[in-house]
C-alpha cells in the first residue's frame, strides 16, 4: 500500500500544479487563548460577527479578526448548533444539556427553553428581530421538530414532525424550513403550512450520529445537501402539479415541488459544504484505505492518530474537481469527520460573474476544528499574481498587472522579479526587451540596470531599448553603452545605427572615439566600425578624419559631405578613391576645384593607384574633361593623352590632334602607327610636312580618293597634285575615281592626257560623259547667274536714284515724342522709315542743325523740318515761302508705307518738293 501511495504521489508531482481558488489564514485575536483551554464545537456567521460554541457550553461572540466581543455562558454541555437571525441582532444556541438559549446581542434580553433531551439543531426565523411572534425551530434526539412562537399567553410549542429519528440539522430560509433526520431531508412551507418534499437519505451513508448531514440554502430556491459521500442540489419550483413530475422531481404540494438538479458521489466524507458561485466548496474528510482502497462501508471513525489532513475541495455540480487544498489544521491526526464544521458568511452570489466576485462581496469560509479556526477566502488578483510569481510564471504575472489586476505599485515589483528571473536564467535578450515595459520613466532604475548589464558583459543587448528622452539618462550611461558595442564586432551594426539615431547632445563622443581608435589597424576593425567612427568624428567636428574613413569605405555620400563641409583641401590624397567610387561626380568636383587640386596631383595619384582598378582609364576621363574645359590646363600631359585616346577613345583622337599644339609629333605618329590609326597618321604626317607620305597612306591604306583630293587641295601644292596623279595611275580604278572628284580642282583633260595608252580605266566612258555634262551644266549656271546679277544692279540703281529725290517731314519735339510712343507699340518697322530717320539725323549733323535757307538753328523755331536724301534740310515755313505754288501736304512723301508701285505709276512731270540748293545747282 505504501508503494502504491508513493508512486501516486510521484505521479501527482509530475502533473502541472493548478492554482488554488482559495487562500487560508488562521483566525487570531482572542481565539487561540480561548481554545487553549476549551474546544470548538460549532460556529455561525452573521454579517458583522461570528458566534463560536465550545464543548464547555460557552458561546463566544467574535469579530472577524477573532477578537472576543461578548461571551454567553449559555449551557453546561457541548453547544451543538448556533444560528443568527438575518439582522444579526439575536443568536440562538442548543446543547446536549437539552436547552435552547436565545440571546440578544445589543440588549439584556435572554430566553431559555428546556426540552430535557439533547438538542442537536436550531434555526431562527430570518425575520426574528422584526416580527413579534419570535419564531424558531429546534430538534434533537427526541425525534421531534418543534416550532416555537410567541403568543399572548407565552410561547407556543408546535410539533412539525415526529417519529423518524433524531433531528440532526435544520435550516430556515424565507418561508421554507429544511431539516434532516434518520430517514432523509424534508422541506416545509410555512406559508401553506404544508410539507413540500422528502429527499431520501443516501444509501450506505454512515449513521448520522457518526457523520452528520449538512444542509445549506444557496439562495431562496436552491438547497444543497451533503450527507456521507453524497451531494445533492435541490431546486424548489412553484405552480406545478403532479402530472408534470419527472423522474427527478418529487412533488408533494400543489404549489411547490422539488427538482434534483445535481447529484453525485464523492470519494471522501463530507464534513461541511457551502456554495461557491456556480460551484461548491466541500470540506472533505479522507477515510482510511483498506488494501489500497478507501473503505466507505465502515461507519466507524478512523483510529486515533492515523487520520489524514482535511481538504477543501471546490467541485462543480457535475463533480468536476476544480481545486484541492489540504488544510494545516492543528491535531488533525486525532479528529473524526464530525469534529469538523464549515460555515460561510452570508452572501447572495449574484455578484459572482466570470469566476470573480465584485469587490467587497467575496464569500468567507470558516473551517472549524476543535483547536483551530481557519478562514478561507477567494484569492484576489494580487494573490493570483503572487502565485504566478511563486511558480515561475513571471510573464503571466506581468500581463495580469498590466491588465489592471492588482495595485499599480505591483508593476515595479513584478517587473523587477521578472527581470531578476530572466537574468538568473541567462535570458538576457528577453530581459532587455522587457526593460522598457518595466522600468518605464525611472532614470535611476534604467541606469542601475544599464550598469548591471555592463557588469554581466551583456550591455550590447540592452542598447537598442535604452531611452534617449523621458527619461534621459546620464552621459556616462550612454557612453558606456556605445563603448560596449564598439568592443564586440558582432554588435558593430547596432553601434552604427545607434550613433546615427541617438542625438549627439546626450553623450560625449570623445570617450567613444578613444575606445575605437586603438582598433583601427587591428583585425577587429570592421567597415561598420569605421563608419561608426566616421559618424563620431563628424559629431566631434573632425571632418578631415571622417572624410578619410568615408573614402576608404567608398561611401557614395562622400561627395555631398565634401561640398557641405567645404573639404576640397582634404581630398588631395583621396583622388583615386573618389574616381573609383563615382567618376562622373569626382570629375566634376576635380575640374571645378582645379585651382585647389592641381592636375599634377590628380595625375600622380591616378598613375600610382592600385592595379585592380583601371587607373589609366580614370586618368583618361580626367584629362579629357580637363581638356574640354581648358585646352592648356593639362598641356604637359598631352603626349600622355595621345596614348590614352588611342587606347580608350580612338574616335576622339583626331579632334584632339587638331586642337592641341603641345604634343610631340613623332611620338604621336608612333602611337598611331602602333594602333593602326590611319587618318590620325595622315594628319600628323601633314603637320610634319611629309605630305607625300601622308598622301601615300590615304591612297594605299585608306583608298579614299575623295579624302586624297581634299588633302591635296588643302596643301595647295602643284607638285602634290602631280604626285596624286602619279600614284593614281598605278591603279586604274583610282584613275576613274580621280576623274570624278577633281572637277573644279584640276582640269580633267590634263588627267586624261596623263593616262598611258592602253591603260584600261573601269567605266571611263561613263565618267567622261558625266564630266562633260557637269561642265556644260556649270557653264550654263554661270551664264544665268551673270544675267541675273546685271539686272539686279540696274534695278537697284534706279531705286536708289528715286529714293534720293524723296523728302522727309520731321515734326516738332512734341510730335517726335508722340511718334516714338506709337512706334514702340508696333511689332515691326519698315525699312524705308529706318532709312529716313538715319538721313534726318545725318542732315542735322552735316548742316550743323541749321536751315539751308534762313541758316537759323532748328531748335529756335518750333516748326517742322523737311529733310532731303541729299542731306539738305529746311524749315517748312522757309521752303513753302520760296515755293508758294507747292502744296506741301500733298507733295511731301510719307516714307512709312509708300509702295514702289505707286512711285512707278506717278507721272514724271508731277509737282514734287525738291531741294532748293540741288535744283539750283542743277539748273546752273
C-alpha positions in Angstrom: 0.0 0.0 0.0 2.8 2.4 0.8 4.5 1.6 -2.5 1.3 2.5 -4.4 0.9 5.7 -2.4 4.5 6.7 -3.1 4.0 6.0 -6.8 0.8 8.0 -6.8 2.5 11.0 -5.1 5.3 10.9 -7.7 2.7 10.9 -10.5 0.8 13.8 -8.9 4.1 15.8 -8.5 4.8 15.4 -12.2 1.4 16.8 -13.1 1.3 20.6 -13.5 0.2 22.2 -10.3 -3.1 24.1 -10.6 -3.6 27.5 -9.0 -5.8 27.3 -5.9 -9.0 29.2 -5.7 -8.9 30.0 -2.1 -6.4 31.4 0.4 -6.2 30.4 4.0 -5.5 32.2 7.3 -5.7 31.1 10.8 -8.1 33.2 12.9 -6.1 35.1 15.5 -7.1 37.6 18.1 -8.6 36.1 21.2 -9.3 32.7 19.7 -6.0 30.9 20.3 -6.2 31.6 24.1 -9.9 30.6 24.2 -9.3 27.3 22.5 -6.2 26.6 24.6 -8.5 25.6 27.5 -11.6 24.6 25.5 -12.5 23.1 22.2 -14.7 24.5 19.4 -17.8 22.6 18.6 -20.0 24.8 16.4 -20.0 28.1 14.5 -22.4 30.6 13.0 -21.6 33.7 10.8 -23.5 37.0 10.6 -22.7 40.0 8.6 -20.9 41.7 11.4 -19.8 39.0 13.8 -19.1 35.3 14.5 -20.6 33.1 17.1 -18.4 30.2 18.3 -19.8 27.4 20.5 -17.5 25.2 22.6 -17.7 21.9 24.4 -18.0 23.5 27.8 -21.3 25.2 26.7 -20.0 28.7 26.2 -21.0 30.9 23.3 -18.3 33.4 22.2 -19.1 36.4 20.1 -16.1 37.4 18.0 -15.3 39.9 15.3 -13.8 38.8 12.0 -10.3 39.1 13.3 -11.0 36.7 16.2 -11.3 39.2 19.0 -13.9 38.4 21.6 -16.7 40.9 21.8 -19.1 39.0 24.1 -19.4 35.8 25.9 -22.5 33.8 26.9 -22.3 31.0 29.4 -25.5 29.6 28.0 -25.1 25.8 28.5 -23.5 23.3 30.7 -22.6 20.9 27.8 -21.5 21.0 24.3 -23.0 23.6 22.1 -24.2 21.6 19.1 -25.6 24.4 16.9 -25.8 28.1 16.6 -27.9 30.5 14.5 -28.2 34.2 13.9 -31.3 36.0 12.6 -30.9 37.9 9.3 -30.3 41.2 11.1 -27.6 39.8 13.3 -29.3 41.0 16.5 -30.0 37.7 18.1 -28.0 34.5 18.4 -29.5 31.2 19.4 -27.8 28.0 20.6 -28.7 24.5 21.5 -26.8 22.0 23.6 -26.6 18.4 24.8 -27.9 19.7 28.1 -31.4 19.8 26.5 -31.7 23.6 26.4 -32.2 26.2 23.7 -31.0 29.7 24.5 -31.7 32.9 22.6 -29.5 35.9 23.4 -29.9 39.5 22.2 -26.5 40.9 21.2 -27.4 44.5 21.9 -29.7 44.2 24.9 -30.0 42.1 28.0 -32.9 40.1 26.6 -32.3 36.3 27.1 -34.7 33.4 26.5 -34.1 29.8 27.6 -36.1 26.8 26.7 -35.7 23.4 28.3 -36.5 20.2 26.3 -34.9 17.7 28.7 -33.3 15.8 25.8 -30.1 16.7 24.0 -30.9 19.3 21.3 -28.9 19.0 18.1 -30.1 21.8 15.8 -31.8 25.1 15.9 -32.9 27.8 13.4 -34.3 31.2 14.0 -36.9 32.8 11.8 -34.8 35.1 9.4 -37.2 37.9 10.5 -37.0 37.0 14.1 -36.0 40.5 15.2 -38.6 42.2 13.0 -41.7 40.0 13.9 -43.4 39.9 17.2 -44.1 36.1 17.1 -40.3 35.4 17.5 -40.5 32.0 15.9 -37.7 29.4 15.8 -37.4 25.7 15.2 -35.3 23.2 17.0 -34.8 19.4 17.3 -32.7 16.8 18.8 -32.5 13.2 20.0 -36.2 13.2 20.9 -37.0 13.0 17.2 -39.4 15.9 17.3 -39.1 19.1 15.3 -40.5 21.9 17.4 -41.8 25.2 16.0 -41.9 27.8 18.8 -43.8 31.0 18.5 -44.7 33.7 20.9 -48.3 34.4 21.7 -50.3 36.5 24.2 -50.1 33.7 26.8 -46.4 32.9 26.2 -44.5 30.7 23.8 -46.5 28.1 21.9 -44.7 24.8 21.1 -45.9 23.1 17.9 -44.5 19.8 16.6 -43.9 20.0 12.9 -42.6 16.5 12.5 -42.1 13.4 14.7 -41.4 9.7 14.6 -38.4 9.3 12.1 -35.5 9.5 14.5 -33.4 12.4 15.8 -33.3 15.8 14.1 -29.7 16.2 13.0 -29.8 19.5 11.1 -32.3 22.3 10.4 -32.1 25.4 8.2 -34.7 28.2 7.7 -34.8 30.4 4.6 -37.7 32.8 3.9 -40.8 30.7 4.4 -39.1 27.3 3.9 -37.7 25.1 6.6 -35.4 22.2 5.7 -34.4 19.5 8.2 -32.6 16.1 8.2 -33.4 13.1 10.3 -32.6 9.4 10.0 -34.9 9.0 7.1 -33.8 11.8 4.9 -34.4 15.5 4.3 -37.8 17.2 4.3 -38.8 20.8 3.4 -41.8 22.6 5.0 -43.6 25.6 3.6 -44.6 27.9 6.4 -46.9 29.9 4.1 -49.1 26.9 3.2 -48.3 25.1 6.4 -47.5 22.0 4.4 -44.6 19.8 3.7 -43.1 20.4 0.3 -40.9 17.4 -0.4 -39.0 14.5 1.1 -35.5 13.5 -0.1 -34.4 10.1 1.0 -31.2 9.6 2.9 -28.4 8.3 0.7 -27.9 4.6 0.8 -24.8 3.3 2.6 -24.2 6.6 4.3 -22.8 6.3 7.9 -25.1 6.7 10.8 -26.0 10.4 11.4 -24.5 10.4 14.8 -21.2 9.4 13.3 -21.3 11.7 10.2 -23.8 14.5 10.4 -25.8 15.6 7.3 -25.2 19.2 6.1 -27.9 21.5 4.8 -27.2 24.9 3.1 -29.6 27.2 1.4 -27.6 28.6 -1.6 -30.5 31.0 -2.3 -34.2 31.1 -1.8 -34.8 28.2 -4.1 -31.7 26.1 -4.0 -30.9 23.7 -1.2 -27.5 22.0 -1.1 -27.3 18.7 0.8 -24.1 17.0 1.8 -24.5 13.6 3.5 -21.8 11.0 3.9 -20.4 10.7 0.4 -23.4 12.1 -1.5 -24.1 15.6 -2.7 -27.5 16.7 -4.0 -28.7 20.1 -5.1 -32.5 20.5 -4.9 -34.3 23.3 -6.7 -37.7 24.3 -5.5 -40.3 25.0 -8.2 -43.7 26.6 -7.9 -47.1 26.4 -9.7 -46.8 22.8 -10.8 -48.9 19.7 -10.4 -48.1 16.0 -10.0 -48.9 15.4 -13.7 -45.7 17.4 -14.7 -43.4 15.3 -12.5 -40.3 13.8 -13.9 -38.0 11.1 -12.7 -36.0 13.6 -10.6 -39.0 15.5 -9.1 -41.0 14.5 -6.1 -44.0 16.9 -5.9 -45.8 16.8 -2.6 -47.8 20.1 -2.8 -49.9 21.5 -5.5 -48.0 24.8 -5.3 -44.3 23.8 -4.7 -42.2 20.8 -5.7 -38.5 19.9 -5.8 -36.2 19.0 -8.7 -32.9 17.4 -8.0 -30.7 19.4 -10.4 -27.4 17.9 -9.4 -26.4 14.7 -7.7 -23.1 12.9 -7.4 -21.0 10.7 -5.1 -17.6 11.7 -3.7 -14.5 9.7 -2.8 -14.4 11.2 0.7 -16.7 12.0 3.6 -18.4 15.4 3.6 -17.7 17.3 6.9 -19.2 20.5 5.5 -20.5 22.0 2.4 -21.1 25.6 1.1 -21.8 27.3 -2.2 -19.0 28.9 -4.3 -20.6 30.9 -7.1 -21.7 28.3 -9.6 -19.7 25.6 -7.8 -19.5 24.1 -4.3 -16.9 24.2 -1.5 -16.7 20.8 0.3 -14.8 20.1 3.5 -13.5 16.7 2.7 -12.5 14.1 5.3 -10.4 11.3 3.8 -11.3 7.9 5.1 -8.9 5.1 5.8 -7.7 2.9 3.0 -8.1 -0.9 3.2 -5.9 -2.9 0.8 -5.2 0.2 -1.2 -8.9 1.3 -1.5 -10.9 3.7 0.6 -13.3 1.9 2.9 -16.8 3.6 2.8 -18.6 0.6 4.2 -17.5 1.1 7.8 -19.3 3.6 9.9 -16.6 3.6 12.5 -14.2 6.6 12.6 -10.5 6.4 11.9 -8.3 5.0 14.6 -6.8 7.7 16.8 -3.6 9.2 15.4 -4.0 8.0 11.9 -6.4 10.5 10.3 -5.3 12.5 7.3 -5.4 16.2 6.8 -8.9 17.5 5.9 -9.1 19.0 2.5 -11.1 21.9 0.9 -12.3 20.9 -2.5 -14.0 23.1 -5.0 -16.2 21.0 -7.3 -18.7 21.7 -9.9 -22.3 20.3 -9.9 -21.0 17.6 -12.1 -18.4 16.6 -9.6 -15.5 18.1 -11.6 -12.8 19.0 -9.2 -11.6 22.5 -9.7 -9.0 22.6 -6.9 -8.0 20.7 -3.8 -6.2 22.2 -0.8 -5.0 20.2 2.2 -5.6 22.2 5.4 -2.8 22.6 8.0 -5.2 22.0 11.0 -3.6 21.5 14.4 -4.1 18.0 15.7 -5.8 16.7 12.6 -4.4 13.2 13.2 -6.8 12.7 16.1 -10.0 14.1 14.7 -13.1 12.4 13.3 -15.2 13.6 10.4 -17.8 15.1 12.7 -15.2 17.1 14.6 -15.0 19.5 11.7 -17.5 22.1 10.7 -17.8 24.5 7.7 -19.7 27.8 7.7 -19.7 30.6 5.3 -20.5 34.3 5.6 -24.0 35.2 4.2 -23.9 36.3 0.6 -26.2 36.2 -2.4 -23.7 35.2 -5.0 -25.4 37.5 -7.5 -22.2 39.5 -7.9 -20.3 36.4 -9.0 -19.5 36.5 -12.7 -16.8 35.1 -14.8 -15.2 33.4 -11.8 -14.8 36.7 -9.9 -16.7 38.5 -7.2 -17.3 42.1 -7.1 -15.0 44.0 -4.7 -16.3 43.6 -1.1 -18.8 40.8 -1.9 -16.4 37.9 -1.7 -17.6 35.0 0.5 -15.7 33.9 3.6 -15.4 30.3 4.7 -14.7 29.2 8.3 -13.3 25.8 8.8 -13.7 24.8 12.5 -11.7 22.1 14.2 -11.6 21.6 18.0 -8.5 23.6 18.4 -8.4 25.8 15.4 -10.4 28.0 13.1 -9.1 28.5 9.5 -10.5 31.3 7.4 -10.7 30.7 3.6 -11.5 33.4 1.1 -11.3 33.6 -2.7 -7.9 34.6 -4.0 -7.9 38.1 -5.4 -5.8 39.4 -8.3 -2.8 40.1 -6.1 -2.9 36.5 -4.8 -3.1 35.3 -8.4 -0.1 37.4 -9.3 1.8 36.2 -6.2 1.1 32.5 -7.1 2.2 33.1 -10.7 5.5 34.6 -9.5 6.0 31.8 -6.9 5.6 29.2 -9.6 7.8 30.9 -12.2 5.1 32.3 -14.4 6.5 35.8 -14.4 5.3 36.7 -17.9 1.7 35.8 -17.0 2.1 37.8 -13.7 3.3 40.8 -15.6 0.5 40.5 -18.1 -2.0 40.4 -15.2 -0.6 43.5 -13.7 -0.7 45.3 -17.0 -4.3 44.2 -17.5 -5.2 46.2 -14.4 -5.3 43.4 -11.9 -4.0 44.4 -8.5 -2.4 47.6 -7.4 -0.4 49.6 -9.9 2.5 49.6 -7.5 2.8 45.8 -8.2 4.2 46.6 -11.7 7.6 47.6 -10.3 7.8 44.6 -8.0 6.6 42.1 -10.6 8.8 43.6 -13.3 11.8 43.6 -11.1 11.3 40.0 -10.1 10.8 39.0 -13.7 14.0 40.7 -14.7 15.9 39.0 -11.9 14.5 35.7 -13.0 15.5 36.2 -16.6 19.0 37.3 -15.6 19.3 34.2 -13.5 18.1 32.0 -16.4 20.6 33.9 -18.6 17.8 35.0 -20.9 19.4 38.4 -21.5 17.6 39.2 -24.7 14.2 38.7 -23.1 15.3 40.8 -20.1 16.5 43.6 -22.3 13.2 43.5 -24.3 11.3 43.7 -21.0 13.1 46.7 -19.6 11.1 49.5 -21.4 7.9 47.9 -20.1 9.1 47.5 -16.5 11.5 50.4 -16.0 9.4 53.0 -17.9 10.2 56.6 -16.9 12.6 55.9 -14.0 16.0 57.2 -14.9 17.7 55.7 -11.8 16.2 52.3 -12.5 17.4 52.5 -16.1 20.9 53.4 -15.0 21.0 50.7 -12.4 20.1 48.0 -15.0 22.5 49.5 -17.6 25.4 49.1 -15.3 24.2 45.7 -14.2 24.1 44.5 -17.9 27.5 46.1 -18.4 28.8 44.1 -15.4 27.4 40.9 -17.0 29.0 41.9 -20.3 25.6 41.8 -21.9 25.1 45.6 -22.3 25.0 45.5 -26.2 21.8 43.5 -25.9 20.2 46.3 -23.9 21.3 49.3 -26.0 18.5 49.2 -28.6 16.0 49.5 -25.8 17.7 52.4 -23.9 15.6 55.6 -23.8 17.0 58.8 -25.1 14.2 61.0 -23.8 11.7 60.7 -21.0 13.7 59.7 -19.2 17.1 60.9 -20.3 19.9 59.0 -18.6 23.3 60.3 -17.6 26.0 60.9 -20.3 28.1 58.1 -18.7 25.4 55.5 -19.2 25.2 56.3 -23.0 29.0 56.4 -23.3 29.4 53.0 -21.6 26.7 51.5 -23.9 28.5 52.8 -27.0 31.9 51.5 -25.8 30.4 48.1 -25.1 29.1 47.9 -28.7 32.4 49.0 -30.1 34.4 46.3 -28.3 32.4 43.5 -29.8 32.4 43.0 -33.6 29.1 41.2 -33.5 27.4 44.4 -32.4 29.1 46.9 -34.8 25.9 47.1 -36.9 24.0 48.1 -33.7 26.7 50.6 -32.9 26.4 52.3 -36.3 22.6 52.5 -36.1 22.7 53.7 -32.5 25.2 56.5 -33.3 23.1 57.6 -36.3 19.8 57.6 -34.3 20.9 58.9 -30.9 21.1 62.7 -30.5 24.7 63.9 -30.2 23.7 66.0 -27.2 23.1 63.1 -24.8 26.7 61.9 -24.7 30.2 62.9 -25.4 31.8 61.4 -28.4 35.4 61.7 -27.3 35.4 58.7 -24.9 33.8 56.5 -27.6 36.4 57.7 -30.2 39.2 57.0 -27.8 37.9 53.5 -27.3 37.6 52.8 -31.0 40.8 54.4 -32.4 43.2 51.7 -31.0 41.3 49.2 -33.1 42.0 51.0 -36.4 44.8 48.7 -37.5 43.7 45.5 -35.9 41.6 42.6 -37.1 38.6 43.8 -35.1 38.2 46.9 -37.2 35.3 46.3 -39.5 33.7 48.5 -42.1 30.7 49.1 -39.8 33.0 50.2 -37.0 34.9 52.5 -39.4 31.6 54.1 -40.5 30.5 54.5 -36.9 33.9 56.1 -36.1 33.4 58.5 -39.0 30.0 59.5 -37.7 31.6 60.2 -34.3 34.3 62.3 -36.0 31.5 64.3 -37.6 29.8 64.8 -34.3 33.2 66.0 -32.9 33.7 68.2 -36.0 36.8 66.3 -37.1 35.7 66.4 -40.7 39.1 65.6 -42.2 39.3 62.3 -40.3 35.7 61.5 -41.2 36.4 62.1 -44.9 39.4 59.7 -44.8 37.2 57.0 -43.4 34.4 57.7 -45.9 36.8 57.5 -48.7 38.2 54.1 -47.5 34.6 52.9 -47.2 33.7 54.1 -50.7 30.6 55.8 -49.4 28.6 57.5 -52.2 27.6 60.2 -49.8 31.1 61.5 -49.6 30.6 64.0 -52.4 27.8 65.7 -50.6 29.8 65.6 -47.4 32.7 67.3 -49.2 30.5 70.1 -50.6 28.6 70.5 -47.3 31.7 70.9 -45.2 33.9 72.6 -47.9 36.6 69.9 -47.6 38.2 70.4 -51.1 41.6 70.9 -49.5 41.3 67.5 -47.8 40.8 65.3 -50.9 44.3 65.6 -52.3 45.2 62.1 -51.2 41.7 60.6 -51.9 41.5 61.3 -55.7 41.8 57.7 -56.7 39.1 56.5 -54.3 36.7 59.3 -55.4 37.3 58.5 -59.1 36.7 54.8 -58.5 33.6 55.5 -56.4 31.8 57.8 -58.9 33.9 59.0 -61.8 31.3 61.4 -63.0 30.8 63.3 -59.8 34.5 63.1 -59.0 35.4 64.6 -62.3 33.0 67.5 -61.8 34.5 68.0 -58.3 38.1 67.9 -59.5 37.6 70.1 -62.6 35.6 72.8 -60.7 38.3 72.9 -58.0 41.4 72.5 -60.2 42.9 75.6 -58.6 42.9 73.8 -55.2 43.6 70.3 -56.5 46.1 70.8 -59.4 46.2 68.4 -62.3 49.7 67.3 -61.4 48.4 65.9 -58.1 45.5 64.1 -59.7 47.6 62.6 -62.4 50.2 61.4 -59.9 47.6 59.7 -57.7 45.8 58.0 -60.6 49.1 56.7 -62.0 50.0 55.2 -58.6 46.6 53.7 -57.9 46.1 50.0 -57.2 46.3 47.8 -60.3 43.0 46.1 -59.7 41.3 49.3 -60.9 41.9 50.6 -64.4 43.5 53.8 -63.2 44.7 54.7 -66.7 41.1 54.8 -67.9 40.2 57.1 -65.0 43.2 59.2 -65.9 41.9 59.4 -69.5 38.5 60.6 -68.2 40.1 63.3 -66.1 42.4 64.6 -68.7 39.7 64.5 -71.4 37.3 66.5 -69.1 40.1 68.9 -68.3 40.9 69.4 -72.0 37.3 70.1 -72.8 37.2 72.9 -70.1 40.6 74.4 -70.7 42.9 73.2 -73.6 46.0 74.4 -72.0 45.3 73.4 -68.4 47.0 70.0 -68.8 49.3 70.7 -71.7 52.2 68.9 -70.1 50.2 65.7 -70.3 49.1 65.9 -74.0 51.7 63.4 -75.0 50.2 61.0 -72.5 46.7 61.9 -73.7 47.6 60.8 -77.2 48.3 57.4 -75.9 45.2 57.4 -73.7 42.9 58.5 -76.6 44.4 55.8 -78.7 43.7 53.2 -76.1 40.2 54.2 -74.9 38.6 56.6 -77.4 40.3 56.5 -80.8 37.4 58.3 -82.5 38.2 61.4 -80.5 42.0 61.4 -81.1 41.8 63.2 -84.4 39.9 66.1 -82.8 42.4 66.3 -80.1 45.3 66.3 -82.6 43.7 69.1 -84.5 43.2 71.3 -81.4 46.3 70.6 -79.3 49.6 72.2 -80.0 51.5 70.6 -77.1 52.3 67.0 -78.1 55.3 65.6 -79.9 54.5 64.7 -83.5 57.0 61.9 -83.8 55.8 60.2 -80.6 52.2 60.7 -81.6 52.9 59.3 -85.0 54.5 56.2 -83.5 51.4 55.6 -81.3 49.1 56.0 -84.3 51.2 53.5 -86.3 51.2 51.1 -83.5 47.4 51.3 -83.0 46.7 51.4 -86.8 45.0 54.8 -86.8 45.3 55.8 -90.4 43.5 59.1 -90.5 45.5 60.3 -87.5 48.7 59.2 -89.3 47.7 61.3 -92.3 47.1 64.4 -90.1 50.3 64.0 -88.2 52.3 63.5 -91.4 50.7 66.5 -92.9 51.7 68.5 -89.9 55.2 67.2 -90.1 55.4 68.4 -93.7 55.6 64.9 -95.1 52.7 65.4 -97.4 53.8 62.7 -99.9 53.8 60.0 -97.3 50.5 61.2 -96.0 49.1 61.0 -99.5 50.5 57.5 -99.9 48.7 56.4 -96.7 45.5 57.8 -97.9 45.7 56.1 -101.3 47.4 52.9 -100.3 45.7 52.2 -97.0 42.6 54.2 -96.8 41.9 54.0 -100.5 39.8 57.1 -100.2 40.4 59.3 -103.3 37.9 61.9 -102.1 39.9 62.5 -99.0 43.1 62.4 -101.0 41.8 65.2 -103.3 40.7 67.2 -100.2 44.1 66.7 -98.6 45.9 67.9 -101.8 43.6 70.9 -102.1 44.3 72.0 -98.6 48.1 71.7 -99.1 47.9 74.0 -102.2 51.0 72.3 -103.8 51.1 71.7 -107.6 53.8 69.0 -107.2 51.4 67.2 -104.8 48.8 67.2 -107.5 51.4 65.6 -109.8 52.2 63.1 -107.0 48.5 62.3 -106.6 48.0 61.7 -110.3 51.2 59.7 -110.4 50.1 57.4 -107.6 46.6 57.0 -109.0 48.0 55.9 -112.4 49.3 52.7 -110.7 45.7 51.8 -110.1 43.2 52.0 -113.0 40.3 52.2 -110.6 41.8 55.2 -108.8 42.1 57.0 -112.2 38.4 56.8 -112.7 37.7 58.0 -109.1 40.2 60.8 -109.6 38.3 62.0 -112.7 35.1 62.1 -110.7 36.4 64.1 -107.7 38.8 66.6 -109.3 36.1 68.6 -111.2 36.7 72.2 -110.1 40.1 71.5 -108.7 42.0 70.1 -111.7 41.4 70.1 -115.5 40.1 66.6 -116.3 41.7 66.9 -119.8 45.1 67.1 -118.2 44.4 63.9 -116.3 43.2 62.2 -119.4 46.4 63.2 -121.3 48.5 61.7 -118.4 46.9 58.3 -118.7 49.2 55.9 -120.6 48.0 54.4 -123.8 46.4 51.1 -123.3 45.5 51.6 -119.6 42.1 50.2 -119.0 40.1 52.5 -116.7 36.9 51.0 -115.5 33.7 52.9 -116.5 35.9 55.6 -118.3 33.2 56.4 -120.9 30.5 57.0 -118.3 32.8 59.1 -116.2 33.9 61.3 -119.1 30.2 61.8 -120.2 29.5 62.8 -116.6 32.4 65.2 -116.6 31.3 66.8 -119.8 27.7 67.1 -118.7 28.7 68.6 -115.4 30.9 71.1 -117.2 28.1 72.2 -119.5 25.7 72.5 -116.6 28.2 74.6 -114.7 28.8 76.9 -117.7 25.0 77.4 -118.2 24.6 78.2 -114.5 27.3 80.7 -114.5 25.9 82.5 -117.5 22.4 82.6 -116.0 23.8 83.9 -112.8 25.7 86.7 -114.6 22.5 87.9 -116.3 20.6 87.9 -113.0 23.4 89.9 -111.4 23.4 92.6 -114.1 19.6 93.0 -114.0 19.6 93.4 -110.2 22.4 96.0 -110.4 20.3 98.2 -112.9 17.1 97.9 -110.8 18.9 98.8 -107.6 20.5 101.9 -109.2 17.1 103.1 -110.4 15.6 102.5 -107.0 18.4 104.5 -105.4 18.0 107.4 -107.7 14.3 107.6 -106.9 15.0 107.3 -103.2 17.5 110.2 -103.4 14.7 112.5 -104.7 12.4 111.9 -101.7 11.9 114.3 -98.8 11.0 113.5 -95.2 9.0 115.7 -93.0 10.2 115.8 -89.3 7.8 117.3 -86.8 8.5 119.2 -83.6 9.9 117.6 -80.5 6.4 117.1 -79.1 5.3 115.4 -82.4 8.5 113.3 -82.3 7.8 112.1 -78.8 4.3 111.1 -79.8 5.6 109.4 -82.8 8.1 107.4 -80.7 5.3 106.1 -78.5 3.3 104.9 -81.4 6.4 103.3 -83.0 7.2 101.4 -79.8 3.7 99.8 -79.7 4.1 98.4 -83.2 5.6 95.0 -83.7 7.5 95.8 -86.9 9.1 98.8 -88.5 9.6 99.3 -92.2 13.0 99.5 -93.8 12.1 102.7 -95.6 11.3 104.5 -92.3 14.6 103.5 -90.8 16.4 105.0 -93.8 14.5 108.2 -93.5 15.4 108.6 -89.8 19.1 108.0 -90.4 19.1 110.6 -93.2 17.4 113.1 -90.9 20.0 112.6 -88.2 22.8 112.8 -90.8 21.3 116.0 -92.2 21.3 117.6 -88.8 24.9 116.7 -88.3 26.1 117.8 -91.7 24.0 121.0 -91.7 25.1 121.8 -88.2 21.4 121.7 -87.4 20.6 124.8 -89.4 18.0 125.6 -92.1 19.7 125.8 -95.5 17.7 128.9 -96.4 17.5 131.0 -93.2 20.5 129.5 -91.6 18.8 129.6 -88.2 19.3 126.6 -85.9 16.3 124.3 -86.0 15.6 124.5 -82.3 14.9 128.2 -82.4 11.7 127.8 -84.3 9.2 125.3 -83.1 8.2 124.3 -86.7 8.5 121.1 -88.7 11.6 120.4 -90.8 11.8 119.0 -94.3 14.9 116.8 -94.9 16.1 115.5 -98.4 18.2 112.5 -99.1 20.9 114.8 -100.4 21.3 115.7 -96.7 19.9 119.3 -97.0 17.2 120.4 -94.5 14.8 123.3 -94.4 12.2 124.8 -92.2 8.7 124.1 -93.6 7.9 127.8 -93.5 11.1 128.7 -95.3 10.6 126.1 -98.0 6.9 127.0 -98.6 7.7 130.7 -98.6 10.1 130.2 -101.5 7.6 127.9 -103.4 4.1 129.2 -102.9 2.7 127.1 -105.7 3.6 123.9 -104.0 1.1 122.2 -101.8 3.3 120.8 -99.1 0.9 118.3 -97.5 0.2 116.7 -100.9 3.7 116.5 -102.2 5.8 115.7 -99.1 6.4 111.9 -99.3 5.4 109.9 -96.3 8.1 107.3 -96.1 6.3 104.9 -93.7 4.1 102.9 -96.1 4.6 104.1 -99.7 4.9 101.4 -102.2 7.2 101.2 -105.1 4.3 100.5 -107.4 2.8 104.0 -106.6 6.1 105.6 -107.3 6.4 103.9 -110.7 2.9 104.9 -111.6 3.3 108.5 -110.6 3.7 110.9 -113.7 7.3 112.1 -114.2 6.2 115.7 -114.7 4.0 115.8 -111.5 4.5 118.5 -108.9 7.1 117.5 -106.2 9.0 119.2 -103.5 12.6 119.4 -104.5 15.8 120.5 -102.7 16.3 124.2 -103.4 20.1 124.0 -103.4 20.4 120.9 -105.5 17.8 122.1 -108.0 19.5 125.5 -108.3 22.9 123.8 -108.8 21.5 121.5 -111.5 19.9 124.5 -113.3 23.2 126.4 -113.2 
